[in-house]
Amino acid sequence: MDALEADLENEEEVEKPDPALKAPDLYVCAKENQTDEVLAMLEEGVPPFYFDKKTEWTALHWASVHG
């Protein structure tokens, strides 16, 4: 294995951050009606389960409000 192959192999092993860490961002984007950002995050596997502790609303609530 040459150095280039070793570099490529190491790049593939890099762990991606847990998509759940972006759940609050998904909530904010849904609240602000940023549909493209919401869809992109959902495709990345970001779960829509984060909720605002005051209102107890989730991203789904905001998506429903915005139609």
C-alpha positions as CSV (number, residue, x, y, z in Angstrom):
1,M,0.0,0.0,0.0
2,D,1.4,3.3,-1.0
3,A,1.1,6.6,0.9
4,L,-1.9,7.8,-1.2
5,E,-3.8,4.6,-0.6
6,A,-3.1,4.9,3.2
7,D,-4.4,8.5,3.2
8,L,-7.6,7.5,1.4
9,E,-8.2,4.7,3.8
10,N,-7.7,7.0,6.8
11,E,-10.1,9.5,5.4
12,E,-12.8,6.9,5.1
13,E,-12.4,5.9,8.7
14,V,-13.1,9.4,10.0
15,E,-16.2,9.3,12.1
16,K,-19.0,11.7,11.3
17,P,-20.6,13.6,14.1
18,D,-23.8,12.2,15.5
19,P,-26.7,13.7,13.6
20,A,-28.7,13.9,16.8
21,L,-26.4,16.8,17.8
22,K,-28.1,18.9,15.1
23,A,-31.6,18.4,16.4
24,P,-31.8,21.8,18.0
25,D,-30.7,23.4,14.7
26,L,-33.4,21.5,12.9
27,Y,-36.0,22.9,15.3
28,V,-34.8,26.4,14.7
29,C,-34.8,26.0,10.9
30,A,-38.4,24.6,11.1
31,K,-39.5,27.5,13.3
32,E,-38.0,30.0,10.9
33,N,-39.6,28.2,7.9
34,Q,-36.2,27.3,6.3
35,T,-37.6,24.4,4.3
36,D,-34.5,23.6,2.3
37,E,-32.3,23.4,5.4
38,V,-34.9,21.3,7.2
39,L,-35.0,18.8,4.3
40,A,-31.2,18.6,4.1
41,M,-30.9,17.9,7.8
42,L,-33.6,15.2,7.6
43,E,-31.7,13.6,4.7
44,E,-28.6,13.6,6.9
45,G,-30.6,11.6,9.5
46,V,-31.1,14.4,12.0
47,P,-34.0,13.3,14.3
48,P,-37.0,15.7,14.5
49,F,-37.6,14.9,18.2
50,Y,-36.0,18.0,19.8
51,F,-38.6,20.1,21.6
52,D,-38.8,23.6,23.1
53,K,-39.1,23.2,26.9
54,K,-41.4,26.2,27.2
55,T,-43.9,25.4,24.4
56,E,-43.2,21.7,24.1
57,W,-43.3,22.1,20.4
58,T,-41.2,20.1,18.0
59,A,-40.0,20.8,14.4
60,L,-43.1,19.0,13.2
61,H,-45.3,21.5,15.0
62,W,-43.6,24.3,13.2
63,A,-43.7,22.5,9.9
64,S,-47.5,22.1,10.3
65,V,-47.9,25.8,11.1
66,H,-46.0,26.8,8.0
67,G,-47.8,24.3,5.8
